Amino acid sequence: MRKIKKIKTIKDLEQSIHSQIQARKSEKKPVLTISAGTCGQARGSLKVIKSLEKAIKEQNLEDKVKIKVTGCHGFCEAEPNIIVQPQNIFYQKVQPKDAKDITSQTIINNKIVDRLLFSDLATGKKISSEKNIPFYKKQRRIILGDNALIDPTDINDYLSIGG
């Protein structure tokens, strides 16, 4: 657990938060953002998280990738889902057995796990980016659009996108 410095003024608080946000933004390691809202949990996202943590440890990737647990990404039918940043790869219906493939193929070898991609029902085409999935494509997400960016247990995640 990180220690919080004693804050004497509002300006000290702002500077502290700003430096933490800048450090976070400058990190270059990939982030696995896992949807763990109630719909994701009902479909097994907590088991997927445990499997990913195990795969990351087994492959000595603890310093090379970050897991970020967030609220619902909005596409409940595709739960559990993971967005891999910075590539913006959207994996759907992820199961615990998929964790090793995600870490070994996507994180280590920078390859996409095709079987986890969304498949467009109209065209049969595999879609890797969330923004190109028909469900999201025409949405203008105002209220819950940042859910996939914010760990609800970390106020700095909220502040890092502008509060």
MIDOSE-1310 file (N, C-alpha, C; in nm, 2 decimals, decimal comma, always signed):
residues 163
mrki	+0,08/-0,12/+0,00/+0,00/+0,00/+0,00/+0,09/+0,12/+0,00; +0,06/+0,22/-0,09/+0,14/+0,34/-0,09/+0,10/+0,43/+0,02; +0,20/+0,51/+0,07/+0,18/+0,60/+0,18/+0,14/+0,74/+0,12; +0,05/+0,80/+0,18/+0,00/+0,93/+0,14/+0,08/+1,04/+0,22
kkik	+0,14/+1,13/+0,14/+0,21/+1,24/+0,21/+0,11/+1,34/+0,28; +0,16/+1,40/+0,38/+0,08/+1,50/+0,45/+0,06/+1,62/+0,36; -0,07/+1,65/+0,34/-0,10/+1,77/+0,26/-0,14/+1,89/+0,35; -0,07/+2,00/+0,32/-0,09/+2,12/+0,41/-0,18/+2,22/+0,34
tikd	-0,18/+2,22/+0,21/-0,26/+2,32/+0,14/-0,33/+2,25/+0,02; -0,43/+2,32/-0,04/-0,49/+2,27/-0,16/-0,39/+2,26/-0,27; -0,30/+2,36/-0,28/-0,20/+2,36/-0,38/-0,11/+2,24/-0,37; -0,08/+2,20/-0,25/+0,00/+2,08/-0,23/-0,07/+1,96/-0,28
leqs	-0,20/+1,95/-0,25/-0,28/+1,84/-0,30/-0,29/+1,84/-0,45; -0,31/+1,95/-0,52/-0,31/+1,96/-0,66/-0,18/+1,91/-0,72; -0,07/+1,96/-0,67/+0,06/+1,92/-0,72/+0,08/+1,77/-0,70; +0,05/+1,72/-0,59/+0,06/+1,57/-0,56/-0,02/+1,49/-0,66
ihsq	-0,14/+1,53/-0,68/-0,23/+1,46/-0,78/-0,18/+1,47/-0,92; -0,13/+1,59/-0,96/-0,08/+1,61/-1,09/+0,04/+1,53/-1,12; +0,13/+1,52/-1,02/+0,25/+1,44/-1,04/+0,22/+1,29/-1,05; +0,12/+1,24/-0,98/+0,08/+1,10/-0,99/+0,02/+1,08/-1,12
iqar	-0,06/+1,17/-1,17/-0,13/+1,15/-1,30/-0,03/+1,15/-1,41; +0,07/+1,24/-1,41/+0,17/+1,24/-1,51/+0,26/+1,11/-1,51; +0,29/+1,06/-1,39/+0,36/+0,94/-1,38/+0,28/+0,82/-1,44; +0,15/+0,82/-1,42/+0,07/+0,72/-1,47/+0,06/+0,73/-1,62
ksek	+0,05/+0,85/-1,68/+0,03/+0,87/-1,82/+0,16/+0,83/-1,89; +0,28/+0,84/-1,83/+0,40/+0,82/-1,89/+0,44/+0,67/-1,89; +0,37/+0,59/-1,82/+0,39/+0,44/-1,82/+0,37/+0,39/-1,96; +0,46/+0,30/-2,00/+0,46/+0,25/-2,13/+0,40/+0,11/-2,14
kpvl	+0,38/+0,05/-2,02/+0,34/-0,09/-2,03/+0,19/-0,11/-2,06; +0,16/-0,22/-2,13/+0,02/-0,25/-2,17/-0,07/-0,26/-2,04; -0,19/-0,23/-2,07/-0,29/-0,24/-1,96/-0,41/-0,33/-2,01; -0,44/-0,43/-1,92/-0,55/-0,52/-1,95/-0,67/-0,46/-1,87
tisa	-0,76/-0,40/-1,93/-0,88/-0,34/-1,86/-0,99/-0,44/-1,86; -1,03/-0,49/-1,75/-1,13/-0,59/-1,73/-1,26/-0,54/-1,68; -1,37/-0,56/-1,75/-1,50/-0,52/-1,70/-1,54/-0,61/-1,59; -1,57/-0,55/-1,47/-1,61/-0,63/-1,36/-1,73/-0,56/-1,29
gtcg	-1,82/-0,51/-1,37/-1,95/-0,46/-1,31/-2,03/-0,59/-1,28; -2,15/-0,57/-1,23/-2,23/-0,68/-1,19/-2,26/-0,78/-1,30; -2,28/-0,73/-1,42/-2,30/-0,82/-1,54/-2,17/-0,90/-1,56; -2,06/-0,84/-1,56/-1,93/-0,91/-1,58/-1,90/-1,01/-1,47
qarg	-1,93/-0,98/-1,34/-1,91/-1,07/-1,23/-2,01/-1,19/-1,25; -2,13/-1,16/-1,29/-2,23/-1,27/-1,31/-2,18/-1,37/-1,41; -2,10/-1,32/-1,51/-2,05/-1,41/-1,62/-1,91/-1,46/-1,59; -1,85/-1,43/-1,48/-1,72/-1,49/-1,44/-1,60/-1,40/-1,45
slkv	-1,61/-1,27/-1,45/-1,50/-1,18/-1,47/-1,40/-1,19/-1,35; -1,45/-1,22/-1,23/-1,35/-1,23/-1,12/-1,26/-1,36/-1,13; -1,32/-1,46/-1,19/-1,23/-1,58/-1,22/-1,13/-1,55/-1,33; -1,17/-1,47/-1,42/-1,08/-1,43/-1,53/-0,97/-1,35/-1,47
iksl	-1,00/-1,26/-1,38/-0,90/-1,18/-1,32/-0,80/-1,26/-1,25; -0,84/-1,36/-1,17/-0,75/-1,45/-1,10/-0,66/-1,53/-1,19; -0,72/-1,57/-1,30/-0,64/-1,65/-1,40/-0,54/-1,56/-1,47; -0,58/-1,44/-1,50/-0,48/-1,34/-1,56/-0,37/-1,31/-1,46
ekai	-0,40/-1,29/-1,34/-0,29/-1,27/-1,24/-0,20/-1,39/-1,23; -0,25/-1,51/-1,23/-0,17/-1,63/-1,23/-0,08/-1,64/-1,35; -0,14/-1,62/-1,47/-0,06/-1,63/-1,59/+0,05/-1,52/-1,60; +0,02/-1,40/-1,55/+0,12/-1,29/-1,55/+0,23/-1,33/-1,45
keqn	+0,20/-1,39/-1,34/+0,30/-1,43/-1,25/+0,39/-1,54/-1,30; +0,32/-1,65/-1,36/+0,39/-1,76/-1,42/+0,49/-1,72/-1,53; +0,45/-1,62/-1,60/+0,53/-1,57/-1,72/+0,62/-1,46/-1,68; +0,64/-1,43/-1,55/+0,72/-1,32/-1,50/+0,69/-1,19/-1,57
ledk	+0,57/-1,15/-1,58/+0,53/-1,03/-1,65/+0,48/-0,92/-1,55; +0,50/-0,94/-1,42/+0,44/-0,85/-1,32/+0,48/-0,70/-1,35; +0,61/-0,68/-1,39/+0,65/-0,54/-1,42/+0,63/-0,50/-1,56; +0,57/-0,59/-1,65/+0,55/-0,56/-1,79/+0,41/-0,53/-1,83
vkik	+0,31/-0,56/-1,75/+0,17/-0,54/-1,78/+0,09/-0,51/-1,65; -0,01/-0,43/-1,67/-0,09/-0,39/-1,56/-0,24/-0,44/-1,58; -0,30/-0,49/-1,48/-0,44/-0,52/-1,48/-0,52/-0,41/-1,42; -0,62/-0,36/-1,49/-0,71/-0,26/-1,43/-0,85/-0,31/-1,43
vtgc	-0,91/-0,32/-1,32/-1,04/-0,37/-1,30/-1,14/-0,25/-1,30; -1,23/-0,25/-1,39/-1,32/-0,13/-1,40/-1,47/-0,18/-1,39; -1,56/-0,08/-1,40/-1,70/-0,11/-1,40/-1,74/-0,16/-1,54; -1,87/-0,17/-1,56/-1,92/-0,22/-1,68/-1,88/-0,14/-1,81
hgfc	-1,84/-0,21/-1,91/-1,81/-0,15/-2,04/-1,93/-0,12/-2,13; -2,05/-0,17/-2,08/-2,17/-0,14/-2,15/-2,22/-0,25/-2,24; -2,14/-0,34/-2,28/-2,18/-0,45/-2,38/-2,19/-0,58/-2,30; -2,30/-0,59/-2,22/-2,32/-0,70/-2,13/-2,32/-0,84/-2,19
eaep	-2,37/-0,84/-2,31/-2,37/-0,97/-2,38/-2,23/-1,03/-2,41; -2,13/-0,94/-2,42/-1,99/-0,98/-2,45/-1,91/-1,00/-2,32; -1,97/-1,00/-2,21/-1,89/-1,02/-2,08/-1,85/-1,16/-2,06; -1,74/-1,18/-1,99/-1,64/-1,08/-1,95/-1,57/-1,03/-2,07
niiv	-1,53/-0,90/-2,07/-1,45/-0,85/-2,18/-1,33/-0,78/-2,13; -1,23/-0,77/-2,21/-1,11/-0,71/-2,18/-1,07/-0,62/-2,29; -1,03/-0,50/-2,26/-0,97/-0,41/-2,36/-0,82/-0,40/-2,33; -0,74/-0,43/-2,43/-0,59/-0,43/-2,42/-0,55/-0,29/-2,47
qpqn	-0,49/-0,21/-2,39/-0,43/-0,08/-2,43/-0,28/-0,09/-2,43; -0,21/-0,03/-2,52/-0,26/+0,08/-2,60/-0,32/+0,04/-2,74; -0,32/-0,09/-2,77/-0,36/-0,13/-2,90/-0,51/-0,12/-2,92; -0,59/-0,10/-2,81/-0,73/-0,09/-2,81/-0,80/-0,22/-2,87
ifyq	-0,75/-0,34/-2,83/-0,80/-0,47/-2,87/-0,91/-0,50/-2,77; -1,03/-0,54/-2,83/-1,15/-0,57/-2,75/-1,16/-0,72/-2,76; -1,14/-0,79/-2,64/-1,17/-0,94/-2,63/-1,30/-0,96/-2,56; -1,38/-1,04/-2,62/-1,51/-1,07/-2,56/-1,53/-1,21/-2,51
kvqp	-1,62/-1,23/-2,42/-1,66/-1,36/-2,37/-1,53/-1,44/-2,32; -1,44/-1,37/-2,25/-1,32/-1,42/-2,21/-1,34/-1,52/-2,09; -1,28/-1,63/-2,10/-1,29/-1,74/-1,99/-1,15/-1,75/-1,92; -1,15/-1,81/-1,80/-1,02/-1,82/-1,73/-0,92/-1,89/-1,82
kdak	-0,96/-1,99/-1,90/-0,86/-2,07/-1,98/-0,80/-1,98/-2,09; -0,85/-1,86/-2,11/-0,79/-1,77/-2,22/-0,68/-1,69/-2,17; -0,66/-1,69/-2,04/-0,56/-1,59/-1,98/-0,42/-1,62/-2,03; -0,38/-1,74/-2,04/-0,24/-1,77/-2,09/-0,22/-1,72/-2,24
dits	-0,32/-1,74/-2,32/-0,32/-1,70/-2,46/-0,31/-1,54/-2,46; -0,38/-1,48/-2,38/-0,38/-1,33/-2,38/-0,24/-1,28/-2,34; -0,19/-1,34/-2,24/-0,05/-1,29/-2,19/+0,06/-1,33/-2,29; +0,06/-1,46/-2,33/+0,17/-1,50/-2,42/+0,15/-1,45/-2,56
qtii	+0,04/-1,44/-2,62/+0,02/-1,40/-2,75/+0,02/-1,24/-2,76; -0,07/-1,18/-2,69/-0,09/-1,04/-2,70/+0,01/-0,96/-2,63; +0,04/-0,99/-2,50/+0,13/-0,91/-2,43/+0,28/-0,94/-2,47; +0,32/-1,07/-2,48/+0,46/-1,10/-2,51/+0,48/-1,08/-2,66
nnki	+0,40/-1,14/-2,75/+0,42/-1,14/-2,89/+0,35/-1,04/-2,97; +0,27/-0,95/-2,91/+0,19/-0,85/-2,97/+0,11/-0,90/-3,09; +0,04/-1,02/-3,06/-0,05/-1,08/-3,16/-0,19/-1,08/-3,10; -0,29/-1,08/-3,19/-0,43/-1,08/-3,15/-0,47/-1,23/-3,14
vdrl	-0,55/-1,26/-3,03/-0,61/-1,39/-3,02/-0,75/-1,38/-3,09; -0,75/-1,43/-3,22/-0,86/-1,41/-3,31/-0,99/-1,47/-3,25; -0,99/-1,58/-3,18/-1,11/-1,64/-3,13/-1,18/-1,56/-3,03; -1,12/-1,46/-2,97/-1,18/-1,38/-2,87/-1,23/-1,25/-2,92
lfsd	-1,21/-1,22/-3,05/-1,26/-1,10/-3,11/-1,41/-1,11/-3,14; -1,47/-0,99/-3,14/-1,62/-0,98/-3,18/-1,63/-1,02/-3,33; -1,73/-1,10/-3,36/-1,76/-1,13/-3,50/-1,89/-1,06/-3,54; -1,89/-0,98/-3,64/-2,01/-0,91/-3,69/-2,10/-1,01/-3,75
latg	-2,22/-1,01/-3,69/-2,33/-1,11/-3,74/-2,36/-1,08/-3,89; -2,36/-0,96/-3,93/-2,40/-0,93/-4,07/-2,30/-0,96/-4,17; -2,17/-0,95/-4,14/-2,07/-0,97/-4,23/-1,98/-1,09/-4,20; -1,98/-1,13/-4,08/-1,89/-1,24/-4,03/-1,75/-1,20/-4,01
kkis	-1,72/-1,07/-4,03/-1,59/-1,01/-4,01/-1,56/-1,00/-3,86; -1,43/-1,03/-3,83/-1,38/-1,02/-3,69/-1,34/-0,87/-3,68; -1,38/-0,82/-3,56/-1,35/-0,68/-3,53/-1,26/-0,67/-3,40; -1,15/-0,60/-3,41/-1,06/-0,60/-3,30/-1,07/-0,47/-3,21
sekn	-1,12/-0,37/-3,26/-1,13/-0,24/-3,19/-1,27/-0,22/-3,14; -1,29/-0,18/-3,02/-1,42/-0,15/-2,95/-1,50/-0,05/-3,04; -1,43/+0,05/-3,08/-1,50/+0,16/-3,15/-1,56/+0,12/-3,28; -1,52/+0,01/-3,34/-1,57/-0,04/-3,47/-1,67/-0,15/-3,45
ipfy	-1,70/-0,19/-3,33/-1,81/-0,29/-3,30/-1,94/-0,22/-3,32; -2,03/-0,28/-3,40/-2,16/-0,21/-3,43/-2,23/-0,16/-3,30; -2,23/-0,24/-3,20/-2,30/-0,20/-3,07/-2,25/-0,06/-3,02; -2,12/-0,04/-3,04/-2,06/+0,09/-2,99/-2,05/+0,20/-3,10
kkqr	-2,04/+0,16/-3,22/-2,01/+0,25/-3,33/-2,09/+0,37/-3,34; -2,22/+0,37/-3,32/-2,30/+0,48/-3,34/-2,34/+0,55/-3,20; -2,28/+0,50/-3,10/-2,31/+0,55/-2,97/-2,23/+0,68/-2,94; -2,29/+0,77/-2,87/-2,22/+0,89/-2,82/-2,23/+0,87/-2,67
riil	-2,13/+0,81/-2,61/-2,14/+0,77/-2,47/-2,10/+0,89/-2,38; -2,20/+0,95/-2,32/-2,18/+1,07/-2,24/-2,16/+1,03/-2,09; -2,26/+0,96/-2,03/-2,26/+0,94/-1,89/-2,16/+0,83/-1,85; -2,17/+0,72/-1,92/-2,08/+0,60/-1,88/-1,97/+0,57/-1,98
gdna	-1,94/+0,67/-2,06/-1,83/+0,65/-2,16/-1,69/+0,63/-2,11; -1,67/+0,67/-1,98/-1,53/+0,66/-1,93/-1,52/+0,54/-1,83; -1,62/+0,46/-1,83/-1,62/+0,34/-1,74/-1,50/+0,25/-1,76; -1,46/+0,23/-1,89/-1,35/+0,14/-1,92/-1,22/+0,20/-1,89
lidp	-1,22/+0,33/-1,85/-1,09/+0,40/-1,81/-1,07/+0,41/-1,66; -1,17/+0,39/-1,58/-1,17/+0,42/-1,44/-1,18/+0,30/-1,35; -1,08/+0,28/-1,27/-1,08/+0,18/-1,16/-1,16/+0,25/-1,05; -1,28/+0,20/-1,02/-1,37/+0,27/-0,92/-1,31/+0,27/-0,78
tdin	-1,20/+0,20/-0,75/-1,14/+0,20/-0,62/-1,02/+0,30/-0,62; -1,00/+0,37/-0,73/-0,88/+0,46/-0,73/-0,92/+0,60/-0,78; -0,93/+0,69/-0,69/-0,97/+0,83/-0,72/-0,88/+0,89/-0,82; -0,75/+0,85/-0,83/-0,66/+0,91/-0,93/-0,70/+0,87/-1,07
dyls	-0,76/+0,75/-1,09/-0,80/+0,72/-1,22/-0,91/+0,82/-1,27; -1,00/+0,85/-1,18/-1,10/+0,95/-1,21/-1,04/+1,08/-1,24; -0,95/+1,13/-1,16/-0,89/+1,26/-1,17/-0,80/+1,26/-1,30; -0,74/+1,15/-1,34/-0,65/+1,15/-1,45/-0,73/+1,17/-1,58
igg	-0,86/+1,16/-1,59/-0,93/+1,19/-1,71/-1,01/+1,32/-1,70; -0,97/+1,40/-1,60/-1,03/+1,53/-1,59/-1,13/+1,55/-1,48; -1,15/+1,44/-1,40/-1,24/+1,45/-1,29/-1,38/+1,47/-1,32
